[in-house]
Amino acid sequence: MNSSKPGPRPGPRLAARAVILHDDRLLLVNAWPEGAGSVLWCAPGGGVERGASIPDNLAREVHEECGLHIAVGLPCLVNEFHDPQGTFHQVEVFFRCTITGGTLSDDWQDPEHIVHARRFFSRAEVQELHLKPDSLKRLAWEDGFAYDPLESLVK
């Protein structure tokens, strides 16, 4: 008799992301290691670590990924995604943010070497990008709050 059962699935990972409009352009990052072949763009941010508030985590992540200092405003979107064939499930809280210091530079190196490209995109350019979540293409330029239901992880 085999009594081994699969272990418990890990709970969802919590992440925070910044919606930063500057001169009516949206800041996005490509967070796949260079050479990984993904053209997927996303808002800067990342996993929330214990012992610091979600806004403090977000400010740290944006500085690490982009070299910018930000003021974190109100949440505007909650998004969930998962890997249907695996155990990955992430809940992301997007906050409206403003830049308070720093300059975006191609020379900036993210300490984890995950983000290799960062730039501002016009609304028209954003419409042509492979961007997740899909609702960010519209929501970044609108007021209000939205919830994006569970979607599958994509590259």
C-alpha positions as CSV (number, residue, x, y, z in Angstrom):
1,M,0.0,0.0,0.0
2,N,1.4,3.3,-1.0
3,S,0.5,6.0,1.5
4,S,2.5,8.8,-0.1
5,K,0.2,11.7,-1.1
6,P,1.3,14.8,-2.9
7,G,2.3,17.6,-0.6
8,P,0.3,20.7,-0.2
9,R,0.4,23.2,-3.0
10,P,2.1,26.5,-2.1
11,G,-0.2,29.4,-1.6
12,P,-0.3,32.3,-4.0
13,R,2.7,34.6,-4.1
14,L,1.9,38.3,-3.5
15,A,3.5,40.9,-5.7
16,A,3.2,44.7,-6.1
17,R,3.5,46.6,-9.4
18,A,3.8,50.3,-10.3
19,V,1.7,52.1,-12.9
20,I,3.9,55.0,-13.7
21,L,2.8,57.6,-16.3
22,H,5.4,60.2,-17.1
23,D,4.6,62.7,-19.9
24,D,1.6,60.5,-20.8
25,R,3.9,57.5,-21.4
26,L,3.8,54.2,-19.4
27,L,6.9,52.7,-17.8
28,L,7.3,49.0,-18.6
29,V,10.1,46.5,-18.1
30,N,11.0,43.3,-19.9
31,A,11.6,41.0,-16.9
32,W,12.9,37.9,-18.7
33,P,16.6,37.2,-18.7
34,E,18.2,38.5,-21.9
35,G,18.3,35.8,-24.5
36,A,15.2,34.1,-23.1
37,G,13.3,35.1,-26.2
38,S,10.3,36.7,-24.6
39,V,8.8,39.9,-25.8
40,L,6.5,40.1,-22.8
41,W,6.5,43.5,-21.1
42,C,5.0,44.3,-17.6
43,A,4.8,47.0,-15.1
44,P,7.9,47.2,-12.8
45,G,7.6,45.6,-9.4
46,G,7.9,42.2,-7.8
47,G,7.4,39.9,-4.9
48,V,6.5,41.3,-1.5
49,E,8.9,40.4,1.3
50,R,7.9,40.0,4.9
51,G,8.6,42.8,7.4
52,A,7.9,45.7,5.0
53,S,4.7,47.2,3.8
54,I,3.5,46.6,0.3
55,P,4.2,50.2,-0.8
56,D,7.8,50.0,0.7
57,N,8.3,46.7,-1.1
58,L,7.2,48.3,-4.4
59,A,9.4,51.3,-3.9
60,R,12.4,49.0,-3.4
61,E,11.5,46.9,-6.4
62,V,11.2,49.9,-8.7
63,H,14.5,51.2,-7.6
64,E,16.2,47.9,-8.1
65,E,14.7,47.4,-11.6
66,C,14.8,50.9,-12.9
67,G,17.0,53.1,-10.6
68,L,14.0,55.4,-9.9
69,H,12.6,56.7,-6.6
70,I,8.8,56.8,-6.4
71,A,5.9,57.9,-4.3
72,V,3.3,55.1,-4.1
73,G,-0.3,56.1,-4.5
74,L,-3.6,54.2,-4.4
75,P,-4.2,50.7,-5.8
76,C,-5.8,50.6,-9.2
77,L,-5.8,46.9,-10.2
78,V,-5.6,43.5,-8.7
79,N,-4.5,40.8,-11.1
80,E,-4.1,37.0,-10.7
81,F,-2.2,34.6,-12.9
82,H,-1.1,31.0,-12.6
83,D,0.6,28.1,-14.3
84,P,-2.2,25.6,-15.0
85,Q,0.4,22.8,-15.3
86,G,2.4,23.7,-12.2
87,T,2.1,25.2,-8.8
88,F,2.8,28.9,-9.6
89,H,0.0,31.3,-8.6
90,Q,0.6,35.0,-8.2
91,V,-1.7,37.8,-7.0
92,E,-0.5,41.3,-8.1
93,V,-1.6,44.6,-6.6
94,F,-1.0,47.5,-9.0
95,F,-0.5,51.0,-7.5
96,R,-0.5,54.4,-9.3
97,C,2.9,55.9,-8.6
98,T,4.9,59.0,-9.4
99,I,8.6,59.5,-9.9
100,T,10.3,61.5,-7.2
101,G,13.9,61.0,-8.2
102,G,16.4,59.2,-10.4
103,T,16.7,59.0,-14.2
104,L,15.8,56.0,-16.4
105,S,19.0,54.8,-18.0
106,D,20.0,51.9,-20.3
107,D,23.1,51.5,-18.1
108,W,21.1,50.6,-15.0
109,Q,21.7,47.1,-13.7
110,D,19.0,45.3,-11.8
111,P,20.9,43.4,-8.9
112,E,19.1,40.2,-9.8
113,H,19.9,40.6,-13.5
114,I,16.3,39.7,-14.5
115,V,15.1,43.1,-16.0
116,H,17.3,43.8,-19.0
117,A,15.1,46.5,-20.7
118,R,13.0,49.3,-19.3
119,R,11.4,52.2,-21.1
120,F,8.4,54.5,-21.4
121,F,5.8,53.7,-24.1
122,S,3.1,55.9,-25.6
123,R,-0.5,54.8,-25.4
124,A,-0.4,53.9,-29.1
125,E,2.9,51.8,-28.6
126,V,1.4,50.0,-25.6
127,Q,-1.5,48.8,-27.8
128,E,0.9,47.0,-30.0
129,L,2.9,45.3,-27.2
130,H,2.7,41.8,-25.8
131,L,1.8,43.1,-22.3
132,K,0.3,41.4,-19.3
133,P,-2.2,41.9,-17.8
134,D,-4.2,42.8,-20.8
135,S,-6.3,45.3,-18.9
136,L,-3.2,47.5,-18.3
137,K,-3.3,48.7,-21.9
138,R,-6.5,50.5,-21.0
139,L,-6.4,51.0,-17.3
140,A,-3.1,52.9,-17.1
141,W,-4.8,55.9,-18.7
142,E,-8.1,55.6,-16.8
143,D,-9.3,56.4,-13.3
144,G,-10.8,53.8,-11.1
145,F,-10.1,50.3,-9.9
146,A,-10.3,46.9,-11.6
147,Y,-9.9,43.2,-10.9
148,D,-8.5,40.9,-13.5
149,P,-9.6,37.3,-12.9
150,L,-7.2,34.4,-13.0
151,E,-5.3,34.1,-16.2
152,S,-2.7,31.6,-17.5
153,L,1.0,32.4,-17.2
154,V,2.5,33.3,-20.6
155,K,5.9,34.2,-22.0
